[in-house]
Amino acid sequence: MTPATPSTGPTAQQLEQRLRKKLQPSALEVVDESFQHHGHAGANDSGLGTHFRVRVTSPLFVGKSAVMRHRLVYDALQDFMNQGLHALAIEARLPAA
């Protein structure tokens, strides 16, 4: 994995690769929404790599509360927090029965 630079933070591709490895999702979408947060806390001058939306469906979520599903996502991405990731909007869904 290529490390993020302080000026851009992590990329959606890096987050997606990590989530695929850790959560084995049946559906996954990672969107960099950083440009929408220009001037907000945690934003950088590049408009990249600070604010993401994650929509993920994983069999690993079965039997887990919404809080626990979010915790799994945060745990998978924890080291990116030190690389500039500031905020995650998480939609952690259960697979269809």
MARMARVO-783334 format. One record per residue: residue number from 1; x, y, z of N, C-alpha, C in turn. Coordinates in nm, 3 decimals, m for minus. Layout:
N
[pt NUM,[X,Y,Z],[X,Y,Z],[X,Y,Z]] ...
This chain:
97
[pt 1,[0.084,m0.117,0.000],[0.000,0.000,0.000],[0.088,0.124,0.000]] [pt 2,[0.058,0.217,m0.086],[0.130,0.343,m0.090],[0.079,0.431,0.022]] [pt 3,[0.168,0.482,0.107],[0.120,0.567,0.216],[0.064,0.698,0.163]] [pt 4,[m0.028,0.754,0.237],[m0.084,0.884,0.202],[0.020,0.991,0.231]] [pt 5,[0.007,1.102,0.164],[0.094,1.215,0.193],[0.017,1.310,0.283]] [pt 6,[0.084,1.389,0.364],[0.015,1.480,0.453],[m0.077,1.577,0.378]] [pt 7,[m0.044,1.610,0.254],[m0.123,1.708,0.181],[m0.250,1.649,0.121]] [pt 8,[m0.256,1.517,0.101],[m0.374,1.460,0.039],[m0.447,1.358,0.125]] [pt 9,[m0.382,1.298,0.222],[m0.447,1.194,0.301],[m0.463,1.068,0.219]] [pt 10,[m0.535,0.970,0.274],[m0.554,0.843,0.203],[m0.649,0.860,0.085]] [pt 11,[m0.649,0.761,m0.003],[m0.737,0.765,m0.119],[m0.854,0.669,m0.099]] [pt 12,[m0.960,0.691,m0.175],[m1.075,0.601,m0.172],[m1.031,0.459,m0.208]] [pt 13,[m0.939,0.448,m0.303],[m0.890,0.317,m0.345],[m0.820,0.245,m0.229]] [pt 14,[m0.740,0.316,m0.152],[m0.672,0.255,m0.038],[m0.772,0.206,0.066]] [pt 15,[m0.873,0.288,0.096],[m0.974,0.248,0.191],[m1.052,0.128,0.140]] [pt 16,[m1.086,0.130,0.011],[m1.160,0.018,m0.048],[m1.079,m0.111,m0.040]] [pt 17,[m0.952,m0.106,m0.073],[m0.868,m0.226,m0.066],[m0.864,m0.282,0.075]] [pt 18,[m0.849,m0.195,0.173],[m0.844,m0.240,0.312],[m0.977,m0.302,0.355]] [pt 19,[m1.088,m0.237,0.321],[m1.218,m0.289,0.360],[m1.248,m0.422,0.292]] [pt 20,[m1.205,m0.436,0.166],[m1.225,m0.565,0.097],[m1.148,m0.676,0.169]] [pt 21,[m1.028,m0.645,0.211],[m0.945,m0.745,0.279],[m1.002,m0.781,0.417]] [pt 22,[m1.043,m0.683,0.494],[m1.084,m0.705,0.632],[m1.229,m0.750,0.647]] [pt 23,[m1.319,m0.700,0.562],[m1.461,m0.724,0.582],[m1.525,m0.818,0.480]] [pt 24,[m1.451,m0.856,0.376],[m1.502,m0.948,0.274],[m1.643,m0.909,0.228]] [pt 25,[m1.662,m0.784,0.184],[m1.796,m0.735,0.154],[m1.858,m0.796,0.029]] [pt 26,[m1.990,m0.806,0.031],[m2.063,m0.845,m0.089],[m2.097,m0.722,m0.171]] [pt 27,[m2.094,m0.605,m0.108],[m2.113,m0.478,m0.178],[m2.030,m0.373,m0.104]] [pt 28,[m1.966,m0.285,m0.182],[m1.881,m0.183,m0.121],[m1.872,m0.062,m0.212]] [pt 29,[m1.888,0.055,m0.153],[m1.868,0.182,m0.223],[m1.797,0.276,m0.126]] [pt 30,[m1.687,0.335,m0.172],[m1.613,0.433,m0.093],[m1.605,0.560,m0.177]] [pt 31,[m1.656,0.670,m0.121],[m1.662,0.797,m0.193],[m1.586,0.901,m0.113]] [pt 32,[m1.491,0.968,m0.179],[m1.418,1.078,m0.116],[m1.504,1.204,m0.128]] [pt 33,[m1.556,1.252,m0.017],[m1.641,1.371,m0.014],[m1.567,1.492,0.043]] [pt 34,[m1.436,1.484,0.046],[m1.354,1.587,0.109],[m1.378,1.725,0.049]] [pt 35,[m1.397,1.733,m0.080],[m1.415,1.863,m0.146],[m1.537,1.936,m0.092]] [pt 36,[m1.633,1.863,m0.038],[m1.754,1.924,0.018],[m1.730,1.985,0.156]] [pt 37,[m1.613,1.960,0.212],[m1.584,2.002,0.349],[m1.472,2.105,0.355]] [pt 38,[m1.443,2.171,0.243],[m1.338,2.274,0.238],[m1.364,2.378,0.347]] [pt 39,[m1.263,2.404,0.426],[m1.273,2.502,0.532],[m1.327,2.446,0.662]] [pt 40,[m1.370,2.321,0.663],[m1.420,2.258,0.785],[m1.304,2.198,0.863]] [pt 41,[m1.331,2.163,0.987],[m1.231,2.098,1.071],[m1.184,1.969,1.004]] [pt 42,[m1.055,1.947,1.002],[m0.998,1.826,0.946],[m0.976,1.829,0.797]] [pt 43,[m1.027,1.930,0.728],[m1.007,1.938,0.583],[m0.866,1.988,0.554]] [pt 44,[m0.815,1.952,0.436],[m0.684,2.002,0.395],[m0.701,2.088,0.269]] [pt 45,[m0.593,2.146,0.223],[m0.599,2.235,0.107],[m0.624,2.163,m0.025]] [pt 46,[m0.600,2.033,m0.029],[m0.615,1.959,m0.155],[m0.761,1.923,m0.185]] [pt 47,[m0.844,1.921,m0.083],[m0.982,1.878,m0.103],[m0.994,1.728,m0.122]] [pt 48,[m0.893,1.653,m0.078],[m0.890,1.507,m0.092],[m0.847,1.441,0.037]] [pt 49,[m0.897,1.318,0.060],[m0.842,1.231,0.161],[m0.877,1.258,0.306]] [pt 50,[m0.980,1.339,0.333],[m1.012,1.368,0.473],[m1.152,1.322,0.514]] [pt 51,[m1.247,1.329,0.423],[m1.387,1.296,0.454],[m1.438,1.194,0.352]] [pt 52,[m1.484,1.078,0.403],[m1.529,0.971,0.314],[m1.667,0.921,0.354]] [pt 53,[m1.738,0.871,0.256],[m1.863,0.798,0.278],[m1.836,0.653,0.240]] [pt 54,[m1.871,0.561,0.329],[m1.851,0.418,0.307],[m1.988,0.350,0.313]] [pt 55,[m2.024,0.283,0.206],[m2.144,0.199,0.202],[m2.095,0.056,0.187]] [pt 56,[m2.122,m0.026,0.288],[m2.067,m0.161,0.287],[m2.169,m0.261,0.338]] [pt 57,[m2.175,m0.373,0.268],[m2.257,m0.488,0.309],[m2.162,m0.604,0.326]] [pt 58,[m2.169,m0.668,0.444],[m2.075,m0.776,0.471],[m2.142,m0.888,0.552]] [pt 59,[m2.108,m1.012,0.518],[m2.159,m1.123,0.599],[m2.103,m1.119,0.742]] [pt 60,[m1.993,m1.049,0.763],[m1.936,m1.037,0.897],[m2.021,m0.951,0.989]] [pt 61,[m2.119,m0.881,0.933],[m2.208,m0.796,1.012],[m2.326,m0.873,1.073]] [pt 62,[m2.350,m0.993,1.024],[m2.465,m1.071,1.072],[m2.453,m1.094,1.223]] [pt 63,[m2.562,m1.066,1.293],[m2.565,m1.084,1.437],[m2.503,m0.971,1.516]] [pt 64,[m2.460,m0.864,1.448],[m2.396,m0.751,1.515],[m2.488,m0.629,1.511]] [pt 65,[m2.485,m0.551,1.617],[m2.562,m0.427,1.623],[m2.501,m0.325,1.526]] [pt 66,[m2.576,m0.218,1.500],[m2.525,m0.112,1.413],[m2.395,m0.054,1.469]] [pt 67,[m2.389,m0.038,1.599],[m2.267,0.016,1.662],[m2.150,m0.078,1.638]] [pt 68,[m2.171,m0.207,1.654],[m2.062,m0.304,1.632],[m2.021,m0.308,1.485]] [pt 69,[m2.115,m0.295,1.392],[m2.081,m0.292,1.250],[m1.994,m0.171,1.219]] [pt 70,[m2.029,m0.055,1.275],[m1.948,0.066,1.255],[m1.810,0.047,1.316]] [pt 71,[m1.803,m0.017,1.432],[m1.675,m0.040,1.498],[m1.584,m0.125,1.410]] [pt 72,[m1.639,m0.226,1.343],[m1.559,m0.309,1.252],[m1.499,m0.225,1.139]] [pt 73,[m1.579,m0.132,1.086],[m1.530,m0.044,0.979],[m1.419,0.046,1.033]] [pt 74,[m1.444,0.112,1.146],[m1.342,0.198,1.205],[m1.214,0.121,1.236]] [pt 75,[m1.227,0.002,1.294],[m1.109,m0.079,1.327],[m1.028,m0.113,1.202]] [pt 76,[m1.097,m0.143,1.093],[m1.027,m0.178,0.968],[m0.949,m0.059,0.912]] [pt 77,[m0.996,0.063,0.940],[m0.936,0.183,0.880],[m0.855,0.266,0.980]] [pt 78,[m0.835,0.216,1.100],[m0.774,0.294,1.207],[m0.641,0.359,1.169]] [pt 79,[m0.553,0.287,1.103],[m0.422,0.345,1.072],[m0.431,0.460,0.972]] [pt 80,[m0.540,0.467,0.896],[m0.558,0.580,0.803],[m0.590,0.710,0.878]] [pt 81,[m0.639,0.698,1.001],[m0.667,0.818,1.081],[m0.539,0.899,1.102]] [pt 82,[m0.428,0.831,1.117],[m0.299,0.900,1.135],[m0.246,0.958,1.005]] [pt 83,[m0.310,0.923,0.893],[m0.266,0.971,0.761],[m0.355,1.082,0.707]] [pt 84,[m0.445,1.133,0.790],[m0.526,1.246,0.747],[m0.674,1.218,0.736]] [pt 85,[m0.717,1.092,0.749],[m0.860,1.061,0.747],[m0.924,1.124,0.869]] [pt 86,[m1.020,1.211,0.846],[m1.081,1.286,0.956],[m1.223,1.241,0.988]] [pt 87,[m1.301,1.208,0.886],[m1.441,1.174,0.910],[m1.489,1.064,0.816]] [pt 88,[m1.573,0.977,0.872],[m1.635,0.868,0.795],[m1.785,0.874,0.813]] [pt 89,[m1.858,0.873,0.704],[m2.002,0.852,0.709],[m2.020,0.706,0.669]] [pt 90,[m2.072,0.626,0.760],[m2.076,0.481,0.739],[m2.221,0.432,0.725]] [pt 91,[m2.243,0.356,0.620],[m2.368,0.283,0.601],[m2.330,0.136,0.596]] [pt 92,[m2.342,0.070,0.711],[m2.299,m0.071,0.725],[m2.425,m0.158,0.723]] [pt 93,[m2.446,m0.226,0.614],[m2.570,m0.300,0.591],[m2.549,m0.450,0.606]] [pt 94,[m2.658,m0.515,0.648],[m2.659,m0.661,0.654],[m2.690,m0.717,0.516]] [pt 95,[m2.636,m0.834,0.484],[m2.670,m0.895,0.355],[m2.819,m0.933,0.352]] [pt 96,[m2.875,m0.935,0.232],[m3.014,m0.977,0.216],[m3.027,m1.123,0.255]] [pt 97,[m3.137,m1.154,0.319],[m3.157,m1.292,0.367],[m3.192,m1.385,0.251]] 
